[in-house]
Amino acid sequence: MKPTLLVLAAGLGTRYGGLKQIDSVGPNGETLIDYSIYDGIRAGFGKVVFVIRHYFERAFREKVSSKFEGRVEVACTYQELDAGLGEFELPPDREKPWGTGHAILISRDAIDGPFAVVNADDYYGADALGAMVRFLTAEGHTSNEYAMVGYTLRNTLSRYGTVARGVSRCDERMYLEEIVERKSIEKTGEGARYIDDDGTAHALTGNEIVSMNLWGFQPSIFSYLQSQFARFLQNRGHEPGAEFFIPSVVDELIRGKQACVKVLHTNDSWFGITYRGDRAIAAKCMRDLIDKGVYPESLWGP
């Protein structure tokens, strides 16, 4: 069975100031999603599932998903605020989506085998996606053996503001020992730092391995997500900005020895769009890749 590629595209783009999922970075209107799907199809993914919101579904289908008809099986799931809450009552002041863990959880009915997760506003590269497909299709993995592609922190920061990253620690075999979601990371010369919720600054070297949300999972992850999300809603569901992050889920599973996560090394460069100024940088990076022959001038033909 070919694995599924789950694309998280339901974010509001608050820091960007609009729907960055459908903004173009390629010479013929290509979005970052286009390049992820192009690389994903070549790597061996057999299905693509987009996590979106109903209110921009029409624009998303016209600008993005319609391009893939006839190339790969496509489905959509919808990360609405009231999805998957069970008996928990949606707070009237809730506007922000519930986070990456929730986005994956509400997509369970569209996925029936191994799958990878990517963000719609990040560029991962063909090598990274190829490594993930090889992991997901290899024989001998247990149902609770997952994977993460790791990047070097300093290569993932924005010059325009703070970012959130899953800061990781691995053992000598490159299995994940710990991953902590840090929400306010910024550059500081050659290094970096993150700011705690209480305003305390903590130095980082910039060499840390971080998650950019390129994960590989087995369907077993859904039961863990379900139980942890129920607990999250009970403990933090009434906080307007609280999010259920997938690194937090994975970290709990590792600490409880319920799952193991192989960290896959990639030499691919990463870039993405968080702030409005990042778009010009992403477009230049893509232009360079096209000029080097990594991608054709027109990704999907004339």
C-alpha positions in Angstrom: 0.0 0.0 0.0 1.3 3.4 -0.9 1.4 5.9 2.0 -0.8 9.0 2.3 0.5 12.6 2.5 -1.5 14.7 4.9 -1.1 18.4 4.2 -2.0 20.8 7.1 -3.5 23.8 5.4 -6.2 25.1 7.8 -4.1 27.8 9.6 -5.5 31.4 9.7 -2.2 33.1 8.7 -2.5 35.7 11.5 1.2 36.7 11.4 1.2 36.6 7.6 -1.9 38.7 7.3 -3.9 36.4 4.9 -4.2 32.9 3.4 -0.5 32.1 2.8 -1.6 28.6 1.7 -2.8 29.9 -1.6 -0.2 32.6 -2.3 2.2 31.8 -5.2 6.0 31.5 -5.0 6.6 29.9 -8.4 6.9 31.5 -11.8 3.5 30.2 -13.0 1.5 30.7 -9.8 2.7 27.6 -8.0 2.3 27.6 -4.2 4.6 25.8 -1.7 1.9 23.1 -1.6 2.4 22.5 -5.3 6.1 21.7 -4.8 5.3 19.4 -1.8 2.8 17.5 -3.9 5.1 17.3 -6.9 7.9 15.9 -4.7 5.4 13.6 -2.9 4.1 12.0 -6.1 7.6 11.4 -7.3 8.6 9.9 -3.9 5.7 7.4 -4.0 2.8 8.8 -2.0 -0.5 7.4 -3.4 -3.0 9.8 -1.9 -3.1 13.4 -0.7 -5.4 14.6 2.1 -5.7 18.4 2.6 -6.8 19.7 6.0 -8.6 23.0 5.3 -11.5 25.2 6.5 -14.9 25.4 4.9 -14.8 29.2 4.5 -11.9 29.1 2.0 -12.6 25.7 0.4 -13.7 27.2 -2.9 -10.6 29.4 -3.3 -8.4 26.5 -2.2 -9.9 24.1 -4.7 -9.6 26.6 -7.5 -6.0 27.7 -6.8 -4.5 24.5 -5.4 -6.2 21.1 -5.3 -7.8 21.2 -8.8 -4.3 20.9 -10.3 -3.8 17.4 -9.0 -7.0 15.8 -10.5 -5.9 12.7 -12.5 -2.4 12.8 -11.0 -3.1 11.4 -7.5 -6.1 10.6 -5.3 -7.2 13.7 -3.4 -9.4 14.2 -0.4 -10.2 17.0 2.0 -11.0 17.1 5.7 -12.1 20.2 7.6 -10.5 21.5 10.8 -13.5 23.4 12.1 -13.5 24.6 15.7 -16.3 22.2 16.7 -14.8 19.1 15.1 -14.0 16.2 17.3 -14.8 17.9 20.6 -17.1 15.1 21.9 -19.0 16.4 24.9 -16.8 19.4 25.4 -18.7 22.6 24.7 -16.9 25.0 22.3 -16.0 28.3 24.2 -17.8 31.3 22.6 -14.5 33.3 22.4 -12.5 30.5 20.6 -11.3 31.7 17.2 -7.9 30.0 16.8 -7.7 26.4 15.4 -6.9 23.8 18.0 -3.5 23.0 16.6 -1.6 20.4 14.6 -2.5 17.4 16.8 -6.2 18.2 16.3 -5.8 18.6 12.5 -4.3 15.1 12.3 -7.0 13.6 14.6 -10.0 14.9 12.6 -8.5 13.4 9.4 -8.5 9.8 10.7 -11.5 8.7 8.5 -9.6 9.7 5.4 -6.5 7.6 6.2 -6.3 3.8 6.3 -2.6 3.1 6.4 0.9 4.7 7.0 1.0 8.4 6.4 3.2 11.5 6.5 2.3 14.9 7.7 3.6 18.2 6.2 2.7 21.9 6.7 1.2 23.7 3.7 3.5 26.7 4.2 6.8 24.9 4.4 9.2 23.6 1.7 10.7 20.3 2.6 12.5 19.0 -0.5 12.5 15.8 -2.5 15.2 14.1 -0.4 13.2 14.6 2.8 9.9 13.2 1.4 11.8 10.4 -0.3 13.4 9.4 3.0 9.9 9.4 4.6 8.4 7.2 2.0 11.2 4.7 2.3 10.7 4.6 6.1 6.9 4.2 5.8 7.1 1.4 3.2 10.0 -0.5 4.8 9.2 -3.9 6.3 9.8 -4.8 9.9 8.4 -1.6 11.6 6.1 -2.1 14.6 2.7 -0.4 14.7 4.1 2.1 17.2 7.3 3.0 15.3 7.1 6.5 13.8 9.5 8.9 12.1 10.4 12.6 12.0 12.6 14.5 9.5 15.0 16.7 11.5 16.4 20.1 10.4 19.1 22.3 12.0 17.5 25.1 14.0 19.5 28.0 12.5 18.4 27.0 9.0 14.7 27.3 9.9 14.5 30.8 11.5 12.7 33.8 10.0 14.4 37.2 9.9 11.0 38.9 10.4 9.9 37.6 13.8 9.6 34.7 16.1 8.6 31.1 15.1 7.5 27.9 16.8 9.7 24.8 16.6 9.8 21.4 18.1 13.3 21.3 19.7 14.5 17.8 19.9 17.1 15.6 21.6 18.2 12.2 20.1 20.2 9.2 21.3 23.2 7.8 19.5 21.0 5.8 17.1 19.1 8.9 16.1 15.9 7.9 18.0 14.0 10.7 19.6 14.4 11.0 23.3 12.6 14.3 23.9 10.8 17.0 21.8 9.5 20.2 23.3 7.4 22.8 21.4 9.0 26.2 21.8 6.7 29.0 20.5 8.8 32.1 20.5 12.2 31.4 19.0 14.2 34.2 17.4 17.7 34.7 15.9 20.4 36.2 18.0 23.6 36.6 15.9 24.9 33.1 15.2 22.6 31.5 17.8 19.0 31.8 18.9 16.8 32.1 21.9 13.3 31.3 23.0 11.0 33.2 25.3 8.9 31.4 28.0 5.3 32.3 28.7 6.6 34.2 31.7 8.9 36.3 29.6 12.2 34.5 30.6 14.7 34.2 27.7 16.7 31.0 27.2 19.7 30.7 24.9 20.0 28.2 22.1 23.1 27.4 20.0 21.3 27.2 16.7 22.6 23.7 16.1 19.7 22.0 17.7 17.7 19.4 15.7 14.1 20.7 15.3 10.9 19.3 13.8 9.3 21.2 11.0 6.2 19.0 11.2 7.4 16.4 8.7 6.2 13.3 10.5 5.6 9.7 9.6 2.9 7.8 11.5 1.1 4.5 11.6 -2.7 4.5 12.2 -2.0 3.7 15.8 -1.4 7.4 16.4 -5.1 8.2 16.2 -6.0 6.5 19.5 -3.3 8.3 21.3 -4.4 11.6 19.8 -8.0 11.0 20.8 -7.2 10.3 24.5 -4.6 13.2 24.7 -6.9 15.7 23.0 -9.8 14.8 25.5 -7.4 15.5 28.3 -6.1 18.7 26.7 -9.7 20.0 26.3 -10.4 19.3 30.0 -7.2 21.0 31.2 -6.8 23.9 28.7 -9.8 24.0 26.4 -11.0 27.3 27.9 -7.8 29.1 27.2 -8.4 31.1 24.0 -4.9 30.6 22.6 -4.1 27.1 23.8 -3.1 24.7 21.0 -2.8 20.9 20.9 0.6 20.5 19.2 1.8 17.2 17.7 5.3 17.4 19.3 3.7 17.4 22.7 1.8 14.3 21.8 4.9 12.6 20.6 6.9 13.6 23.6 4.4 12.1 25.9 4.4 8.8 24.0 8.2 8.6 24.0 8.4 9.4 27.8 5.7 6.7 28.4 7.6 4.2 26.1 4.4 3.8 24.1 6.1 4.7 20.8 9.6 5.3 19.3 10.5 7.9 16.7 13.3 7.6 14.2 14.9 10.9 13.3 15.7 10.9 9.5 18.5 13.1 8.4 18.2 15.2 5.2 20.6 17.5 3.4 17.6 19.4 1.8 17.3 23.0 2.6 14.1 24.2 4.3 12.3 27.4 3.9 8.8 28.5 4.6 6.3 31.4 4.9 5.4 32.7 8.4 5.5 36.4 7.9 4.7 38.6 4.8 8.4 39.2 4.2 9.1 35.5 4.0 7.3 35.2 0.7 9.9 37.0 -1.3 12.6 34.9 0.2 10.7 31.7 -0.7 10.1 32.9 -4.2 13.9 33.6 -4.6 14.8 30.2 -3.2 12.4 28.5 -5.6 13.8 30.5 -8.5 17.3 29.2 -7.6 16.1 25.6 -7.5 14.4 26.0 -10.9 17.6 27.5 -12.3 19.6 24.5 -10.9 17.2 22.1 -12.7 15.6 20.7 -9.6 12.1 21.7 -10.9 10.8 22.6 -14.3 9.9 26.2 -15.1 6.2 25.2 -15.3 5.6 22.6 -12.6 2.4 21.0 -14.1 3.1 21.6 -17.7 1.8 24.3 -20.2 
